[in-house]
């Protein structure tokens, strides 16, 4: 009896099928992990904006409250969020700073926060007026994670709105 060495076409098809299924599972897991990171980070930013607004409306420490978005000036990779007490980030009372680190895979791809007169910021911050909660800055920021984007906008009401862009 003569035996041929090698694989049959059926064996090759089965191996390719198994490899394709494994690759699909792996890529799905990575996508789910990235979506989870994105949702968690974007929710954290939203929560911190609400916290700054709430502290300002409550008059915590008789101060305005704000949120500063720290990112690399060249790559725009996110670094941290700083919840602060004060009229703006530059003149804040640092003893009340609450810093939250952000995963560097989040990119602040576009921040367009405009000062409402007579207030001044540095473009990467939102401050809320003590007792009223009115924002000193309005506009939006675009967060990019891989190919997915989220836009967080803030109007004169001071309530942030999150829009997920696919």
C-alpha positions as CSV (number, residue, x, y, z in Angstrom):
1,X,0.0,0.0,0.0
2,X,1.4,3.3,-1.1
3,X,0.9,6.4,1.2
4,X,1.2,9.9,-0.2
5,X,2.8,12.6,1.9
6,X,1.0,16.0,2.2
7,X,-2.4,17.3,3.0
8,X,-5.7,16.8,1.3
9,X,-7.7,19.7,0.1
10,X,-10.3,19.0,2.8
11,X,-7.7,19.3,5.5
12,X,-6.4,22.6,4.2
13,X,-9.9,24.0,4.0
14,X,-10.6,23.0,7.6
15,X,-7.4,24.5,8.9
16,X,-8.1,27.8,7.0
17,X,-11.6,27.8,8.4
18,X,-10.4,27.4,11.9
19,X,-7.8,30.1,11.5
20,X,-10.4,32.5,10.1
21,X,-12.7,31.9,13.1
22,X,-9.8,32.5,15.5
23,X,-8.9,35.7,13.8
24,X,-12.5,36.9,13.8
25,X,-12.7,36.2,17.6
26,X,-9.4,38.1,18.2
27,X,-10.3,41.1,16.2
28,X,-13.8,41.3,17.7
29,X,-12.2,41.2,21.2
30,X,-9.8,44.0,20.3
31,X,-12.7,46.1,18.9
32,X,-14.8,45.5,21.9
33,X,-11.9,46.5,24.2
34,X,-11.3,49.7,22.3
35,X,-15.1,50.5,22.3
36,X,-15.1,49.9,26.1
37,X,-12.1,52.2,26.6
38,X,-13.7,54.8,24.4
39,X,-17.0,54.7,26.2
40,X,-15.3,54.7,29.7
41,X,-13.1,57.6,28.9
42,X,-15.8,59.7,27.2
43,X,-18.1,59.0,30.1
44,X,-15.4,60.1,32.6
45,X,-15.0,63.4,30.8
46,X,-18.8,63.9,30.8
47,X,-18.9,63.0,34.5
48,X,-16.1,65.4,35.3
49,X,-17.9,68.2,33.4
50,X,-21.0,67.6,35.4
51,X,-19.1,67.5,38.6
52,X,-17.5,70.9,37.9
53,X,-20.9,72.3,37.0
54,X,-22.5,70.8,40.1
55,X,-19.7,72.1,42.4
56,X,-20.0,75.6,41.0
57,X,-23.8,75.6,41.3
58,X,-23.5,74.3,44.9
59,X,-21.0,77.1,45.6
60,X,-18.4,74.6,46.9
61,X,-15.6,76.6,48.6
62,X,-17.4,79.8,47.3
63,X,-15.6,79.3,44.0
64,X,-16.0,78.8,40.3
65,X,-15.2,75.3,39.2
66,X,-13.7,74.0,36.0
67,X,-12.2,71.2,34.0
68,X,-8.9,71.4,32.2
69,X,-8.1,69.0,29.3
70,X,-4.3,68.3,29.2
71,X,-2.9,66.9,26.0
72,X,0.3,66.7,24.1
73,X,0.5,69.9,22.0
74,X,2.0,68.1,19.0
75,X,0.2,64.7,18.9
76,X,-2.9,65.8,20.8
77,X,-2.8,62.6,22.8
78,X,-4.8,62.9,26.0
79,X,-2.8,63.1,29.2
80,X,-5.2,64.0,32.0
81,X,-8.2,65.9,33.2
82,X,-7.9,68.3,36.1
83,X,-11.0,69.3,38.1
84,X,-10.1,72.7,39.6
85,X,-11.5,75.5,41.8
86,X,-11.0,79.0,40.5
87,X,-11.9,81.5,37.7
88,X,-9.6,79.8,35.3
89,X,-7.0,77.1,35.2
90,X,-4.0,79.5,35.4
91,X,-5.2,81.2,38.6
92,X,-6.9,78.1,40.2
93,X,-6.4,77.1,43.8
94,X,-4.2,74.0,43.4
95,X,-5.1,72.5,46.8
96,X,-8.5,71.5,45.3
97,X,-7.1,69.9,42.1
98,X,-8.4,66.5,41.3
99,X,-6.4,64.9,38.5
100,X,-7.6,62.0,36.4
101,X,-5.2,60.3,34.0
102,X,-6.5,59.4,30.6
103,X,-5.3,56.7,28.2
104,X,-3.0,58.1,25.6
105,X,-4.9,56.3,22.8
106,X,-7.6,59.0,23.2
107,X,-6.8,62.0,20.9
108,X,-8.3,65.4,21.6
109,X,-8.4,66.0,17.8
110,X,-10.3,69.2,18.0
111,X,-11.0,71.5,20.9
112,X,-13.0,74.7,20.0
113,X,-13.9,76.2,23.4
114,X,-14.6,79.9,23.1
115,X,-14.5,82.3,26.1
116,X,-17.7,84.1,27.0
117,X,-16.9,87.7,27.8
118,X,-15.4,88.8,30.2
119,X,-13.8,85.5,31.0
120,X,-10.5,84.1,29.7
121,X,-9.2,80.6,29.5
122,X,-6.5,78.9,27.5
123,X,-8.7,77.0,25.1
124,X,-8.4,73.6,26.9
125,X,-10.7,74.4,29.8
126,X,-14.3,74.9,30.8
127,X,-15.1,76.9,34.0
128,X,-18.5,77.2,35.5
129,X,-19.7,80.3,37.5
130,X,-20.2,79.9,41.2
131,X,-23.8,79.5,42.3
132,X,-25.3,79.8,38.7
133,X,-23.3,77.1,37.0
134,X,-23.1,79.2,33.8
135,X,-20.1,78.2,31.7
136,X,-17.2,80.7,31.0
137,X,-16.5,78.8,27.8
138,X,-18.8,77.3,25.1
139,X,-18.0,75.1,22.2
140,X,-17.0,71.5,21.6
141,X,-14.2,69.0,21.6
142,X,-13.8,66.0,19.4
143,X,-12.3,62.9,20.9
144,X,-10.8,60.3,18.6
145,X,-10.1,56.7,19.5
146,X,-8.8,54.8,16.5
147,X,-11.3,55.5,13.7
148,X,-14.2,56.4,16.0
149,X,-15.0,59.9,17.2
150,X,-17.1,61.4,19.9
151,X,-18.1,65.1,20.0
152,X,-18.8,66.6,23.4
153,X,-20.4,70.0,23.1
154,X,-21.3,72.6,25.7
155,X,-23.6,75.5,25.2
156,X,-24.7,78.5,27.3
157,X,-26.9,76.2,29.5
158,X,-23.7,74.5,30.8
159,X,-25.1,71.0,30.2
160,X,-22.7,68.8,28.1
161,X,-24.0,66.8,25.2
162,X,-22.2,63.7,23.9
163,X,-22.6,62.7,20.2
164,X,-21.0,59.4,19.1
165,X,-19.8,59.5,15.5
166,X,-19.2,56.2,13.8
